[in-house]
Amino acid sequence: MTRQINAETLQNLSFQGLQHAYTAMLFAIAVLFSVPAWSAEPNFYELPYIFTDDQGNATHLAAWNGKPMILTMEYSNCRFMCSTTFTQLKEVQAAADKEKIDIDFMIISLDPDNDTPEAWQQYRKTKNIERGNWHLLTGSKATTKQIAALLGIKYWSMDENILHDFKVVRLNANGEVEKSITAYGVEPDYLLQ
């Protein structure tokens, strides 16, 4: 049995095909223009967020504009992931010292309710990081969520702990992410090259 397609049927099929193509094109344009401006790589030194440092001073990330930075997120009472993250940071610091590279280190809190200046000061003592190129900052809960999202760090509460991804980034002097590590065992000087 053979089907015959008359001119009117063919015209209807062509029109429907054009409608589908037009709809797909409009959808693609809508998606393209609906992508939020912040989806581009952020410049961390231009972010408007206010933080409190471990000395109780209010600061913005713009204070480090012009300086390269090793940046991560953790919290002072962490007994799991943060210990490994901190070990990685110390290895990067040792590699920077060996190569005579001047770079700052910043830890932004994942626990703004408990990471007070006093808690961060105790963290400094416990971890033996009295150096001036290490900065411990706490923002608001909203700021913490936004910074974590920009860095691509997922975190969640479980019992009395905060579980989170491992991620360390290197910002260039303009505050843009140049490199990142998301796995252990990466050579420390990778973030310094």
LINPENOR-V389271 format. One line per field, one symbol per residue. phi: phi as a letter, one per 40 degrees, with the letter a starting at -180 (. if undefined). psi: psi as a letter, one per 20 degrees, with the letter a starting at -180 (. if undefined). Layout:
phi->???
psi->???
This chain:
phi->.bcbbccccccccccccccccccccccccccdccccccccdcbccbcccbbbcccgccabcdcbdgbcabbabaacccbbdcccccdccccccccccccfbcacbbbbccbccbccdcccccddcccfbccccbbbbbbccccdcccdcccgbcaacafcbbcaccabbbccccgbccaabbacgcddcdcbc
psi->pppporhgggggggghghggggggggggggggiipqhiirpqohiiqjqprprijjqqrqhhhjpipqqpprpaqhjpjehhggggggghhggghgggjlpoqqppppqimhhimrhgghghggggilmjqijppoqparggggggggghikoqqqqocjqoqrqpppqpqaijjqpgqqqjqqjpphigii.
